[in-house]
Amino acid sequence: MNKKNKMEALTGGHAVGRALSQIDPDVMAVYPITPQTPIVEYFAKKKANGEVDTEIIPVESEHSAMSACIGASACGARTVTASSSQGIMYMMEVLPIAAAMRLPIVMAVANRAISGPINIHADHSDAMAMREHGWIQIFSENVQEAYDNTILAFKVAEKAMLPLTVNMDGFITSHSVENLEMINSSIIKKFVGKYDPKQTLFDFSRPKTFGPLALQNSYFEFRKEIFGSMEGVRDIFVQATADFEKISGRKYGSIERYKAINAKKMIIAMGSVCGTIKEALNSIHDEREKTGLIKVRLFRPFPYKEIKEAVKGVEEIIVLDRNLAFGTRQVLAGEVEAAIGRPVTSIVYGLGGREVFEKQIVDVIRGRHNNQFLM
Amino acid sequence: MKINSKQKFSSGHMACAGCPIGIIARTVLGATDEQIIVSGATGCLEVTSTVYPNTNWNVPYIHSAFGNAAATISGVEAAYKAIGKKKKIGRVRLVVFAGDGGTYDIGLQALSGALERGHDFLFVCYDNGAYMNTGNQRSGATPLGADTETTPFGDRSLGKNISRKNIMEIVAGHNIPYAATANVGFLNDFQIKAKKAFEIKGPKFLLVFSPCVNQWKYPPDQTINIAKLATETNFWPLYEIEKGKYKINYLPQKRIKVEDFYKTQGRFKHLFNNENKKEIFGDIQSIIDEEMIKLKKKEECS
């Protein structure tokens, strides 16, 4: 670890804003929505103070935010945005287009419940709604991870030529002040490198048509290309996290295993609840419990192999989802089942920011909670 | 390097026989010798000119969705400001092409946002008065009385029962430096306006009359005649709004009834077969007359 790196107390929103300002991207197109706003407010202040050169487009909607990002990124500009909840639902039409044009736009997301009823608090429904559209999705447990993942994001997205979201739980992470270790800006700039794609709208000698009409004879091939590239992200992610460890001393995988060696019972979850689960596991202090945690960090592409490996010998698996899918298996539970080929216990928790206490997690671990809903 | 307009938008596009959108694209692209980037909205022009692996665009072109062409060009402009100098690409002109659906309706919010933010671009709407790419459904630009698939005439219907939006006034409300109507039937006027638009900094808007052979239901060799008649009957007055000042560019020599324009197209045929034909055209004529009086007053007052 670099001893010179200083600690700071920041909210998740400000930490992501700081990471973005240290990277100083070319273009940011953004529309306000709670709980994402601290990110862009922080960034706008940096711009106002002349600390970043980024062109900010204060668009009139999220649909236009993502559309402007597409236009900018297609020119070869390093492009970012941020959103939450309804904002993501509103830009949904253009999200798959960004992926199909192979534009590595980075979007910071403060995850929030989707309407209705309207609710502004932590929930993964927004991320789940965009999970099949060619966006790489990374989840953050805390402020440090939100900061680190934002830096990691550019390296992964630009190598994969796919857009990427860095997710953190709305309010719980986006608005909570935590201590985190900062990385020096020049080190970050060197780490992310220059973005210089070959095919751009700025090539006037060999003009390109972006976003053509692809019919029965070519659409399938275009989609298959995205599929193949997304599969390739797993290796890119491993390399990028290894490189990141060198500059930060922090080792990240696509999953994190906590007290998971020789565990007989395993909880699998994403986001800030993992902190609560770790506390619960620490508080039990009983070797006989033999319970562990798998935290999913890389959600798209899904780390099937790593999870299958990590639950070998585990007798009981409990998967916590922070979103409620209607008329089907819960998303994370279904993914884990697909990975390991056997059923898991699926529990839905924390919808619309509903608090989850350590005691409730202990109840889940000790089998005292026999309900699909942890309310 | 001077590139002529034919090279910028090549032949071989798939638009219907008699459709003027190729003329519109070439007229606009030919009005500047500088580098151009085009953002296209989903619609007739886009689907007939970008069928993979072919393209008619010999300038950089981007299409992403239906309602977001103006937002997309906003991003291009920001990228140009951010990295244009670094990449040494020289001066670039930004153009949006959208149909009336992509302008009056689904594209209105993105258009309004881009106009308000003041991006330096030219928005060109080719207005054929309905969703022609999807087979003639009514739009906010569809004129009164038109028979469309979603406003069909019948025993209890005379086709579309309300007037089209005044998109020029909506655009003018953003206080942009230049907005003008144009018509493929008045090519010289159209060329002058496109050239002028490229000389002005900030957001510019061109609303171009674009007859539709298939859905207006007329023979393909009549496109220009019908386009001319639209302006001669004051159905499509040619005017411009420059820094808030209105100027009517063409006043018909003699008064021709709007009925004569309606008569040329199958989409209005049911009106002529109606027993109240006289009253119907009396009403339509008075709306057209009133609009023209208002326009003349705006010219006088501004």
Chai-1 contact restraints between the chains, C-beta under 6 A:
chainA,res_idxA,chainB,res_idxB,connection_type,confidence,min_distance_angstrom,max_distance_angstrom,comment,restraint_id
A,D26,B,A82,contact,1.0,0.0,6.0,A-B,restraint_1
A,D26,B,I83,contact,1.0,0.0,6.0,A-B,restraint_2
A,V27,B,A78,contact,1.0,0.0,6.0,A-B,restraint_3
A,V27,B,A79,contact,1.0,0.0,6.0,A-B,restraint_4
A,V27,B,A82,contact,1.0,0.0,6.0,A-B,restraint_5
A,A29,B,G75,contact,1.0,0.0,6.0,A-B,restraint_6
A,E55,B,A78,contact,1.0,0.0,6.0,A-B,restraint_7
A,E55,B,K81,contact,1.0,0.0,6.0,A-B,restraint_8
A,E55,B,A82,contact,1.0,0.0,6.0,A-B,restraint_9
A,I57,B,S74,contact,1.0,0.0,6.0,A-B,restraint_10
A,I57,B,A78,contact,1.0,0.0,6.0,A-B,restraint_11
A,V59,B,G113,contact,1.0,0.0,6.0,A-B,restraint_12
A,E60,B,G113,contact,1.0,0.0,6.0,A-B,restraint_13
A,S64,B,A71,contact,1.0,0.0,6.0,A-B,restraint_14
A,S64,B,A110,contact,1.0,0.0,6.0,A-B,restraint_15
A,S64,B,G113,contact,1.0,0.0,6.0,A-B,restraint_16
A,S67,B,N68,contact,1.0,0.0,6.0,A-B,restraint_17
A,S67,B,A71,contact,1.0,0.0,6.0,A-B,restraint_18
A,S67,B,T72,contact,1.0,0.0,6.0,A-B,restraint_19
A,A68,B,A71,contact,1.0,0.0,6.0,A-B,restraint_20
A,A68,B,S74,contact,1.0,0.0,6.0,A-B,restraint_21
A,A68,B,G75,contact,1.0,0.0,6.0,A-B,restraint_22
A,C69,B,G75,contact,1.0,0.0,6.0,A-B,restraint_23
A,I70,B,S64,contact,1.0,0.0,6.0,A-B,restraint_24
A,I70,B,T72,contact,1.0,0.0,6.0,A-B,restraint_25
A,G71,B,T72,contact,1.0,0.0,6.0,A-B,restraint_26
A,G71,B,G75,contact,1.0,0.0,6.0,A-B,restraint_27
A,G71,B,V76,contact,1.0,0.0,6.0,A-B,restraint_28
A,A72,B,G75,contact,1.0,0.0,6.0,A-B,restraint_29
A,A72,B,A78,contact,1.0,0.0,6.0,A-B,restraint_30
A,A72,B,A79,contact,1.0,0.0,6.0,A-B,restraint_31
A,A74,B,I62,contact,1.0,0.0,6.0,A-B,restraint_32
A,C75,B,V76,contact,1.0,0.0,6.0,A-B,restraint_33
A,C75,B,A79,contact,1.0,0.0,6.0,A-B,restraint_34
A,A77,B,A79,contact,1.0,0.0,6.0,A-B,restraint_35
A,A77,B,A82,contact,1.0,0.0,6.0,A-B,restraint_36
A,A77,B,I83,contact,1.0,0.0,6.0,A-B,restraint_37
A,E93,B,A65,contact,1.0,0.0,6.0,A-B,restraint_38
A,V94,B,A65,contact,1.0,0.0,6.0,A-B,restraint_39
A,I97,B,S64,contact,1.0,0.0,6.0,A-B,restraint_40
A,L201,B,I37,contact,1.0,0.0,6.0,A-B,restraint_41
A,L201,B,P60,contact,1.0,0.0,6.0,A-B,restraint_42
A,L201,B,I62,contact,1.0,0.0,6.0,A-B,restraint_43
A,F202,B,K87,contact,1.0,0.0,6.0,A-B,restraint_44
A,F202,B,I89,contact,1.0,0.0,6.0,A-B,restraint_45
A,F204,B,Q35,contact,1.0,0.0,6.0,A-B,restraint_46
A,P207,B,N58,contact,1.0,0.0,6.0,A-B,restraint_47
A,P207,B,V59,contact,1.0,0.0,6.0,A-B,restraint_48
A,P207,B,P60,contact,1.0,0.0,6.0,A-B,restraint_49
A,T209,B,T50,contact,1.0,0.0,6.0,A-B,restraint_50
A,T209,B,T55,contact,1.0,0.0,6.0,A-B,restraint_51
A,T209,B,W57,contact,1.0,0.0,6.0,A-B,restraint_52
A,T209,B,Y61,contact,1.0,0.0,6.0,A-B,restraint_53
A,F210,B,I62,contact,1.0,0.0,6.0,A-B,restraint_54
A,G211,B,I62,contact,1.0,0.0,6.0,A-B,restraint_55
A,G211,B,H63,contact,1.0,0.0,6.0,A-B,restraint_56
A,G211,B,S64,contact,1.0,0.0,6.0,A-B,restraint_57
A,P212,B,T50,contact,1.0,0.0,6.0,A-B,restraint_58
A,P212,B,Y52,contact,1.0,0.0,6.0,A-B,restraint_59
A,L213,B,V47,contact,1.0,0.0,6.0,A-B,restraint_60
A,L213,B,T50,contact,1.0,0.0,6.0,A-B,restraint_61
A,L213,B,V51,contact,1.0,0.0,6.0,A-B,restraint_62
A,A214,B,Y52,contact,1.0,0.0,6.0,A-B,restraint_63
A,S218,B,Y52,contact,1.0,0.0,6.0,A-B,restraint_64
